[in-house]
Amino acid sequence: MLINRKKEKKSGGITNIPDTGKKIRIIIVLCVINVLLLLSYFLLAHFAVKNVIVDGNKHYTAKEIQSMIMTGYLGDNSLYLSLKYKNKEVQGIPFVETMDVVVQSNDTIKITVYEKALAGYVEYLGRYLYFDNEGVVVEVAKVTTKGIPQVTGLKFDHVILYDKLPVENNEIFQNILTITKLLNKYDVICDKIQFDANYHVTLGYGGVKVNIGALENLDEKIMQLPRILPSLEGEKGVLDLQNYSSDKKTTSFEREK
């Protein structure tokens, strides 16, 4: 018997062909992951908010407003904020009617605050009730707010949030509006507006009380305050302007004994 050993040797080995398709898939997945990581880094770094402009805020500080708007893991990312607040107003914040958020550039946003128009507040059962120009109670708080005067002398026996204060004379709210407009006009915001039984007015400025009296010649009376109040800083007493008019320029100050 003849055996072809050369042929047997040739056909005896089996060659393993590598799975190149699997390796290609792994390389593609790794490339995609790298691209996503680079893209995420770019989005986080390029759109990181570095400048925040806050406008219109009085009740809250700029930092407090920022903390309300820039919330969550991506709260400091302008791209995220532009999508979150696109065509959407921020509501439900005490003392604030609404807030607008505008992304001005990749690292700068502007927050515009529209606060509720508050005429004053009254103290009732240990709480401070803030009302608007029509006398409607719009907020209840445990602390007072700087720049909003306390109003005393109003008589009511109950309060309902978002309803008008049930006072005897509803015209008093128009009087309060007139007073606060003039105080703002001459930049002499007071701490307190006090009405007596005849609805005569006394304004409080720390230790100084300003007796306005009846509301006649109100503009002329309040116009004098920017000139007089600085000279009474640190004093305690009553500044009497109740008889002041453009024809009769009578003022007096009685120091507290």
Helices and strands as residue ranges (DSSP letters): H 5-11, H 20-46, E 51-55, H 62-69, H 78-84, E 96-105, E 108-115, E 120-124, E 127-131, E 137-141, E 150-152, H 172-185, E 192-195, E 201-205, E 208-213, H 218-223, H 225-228, G 229-232, E 237-240, E 252-255
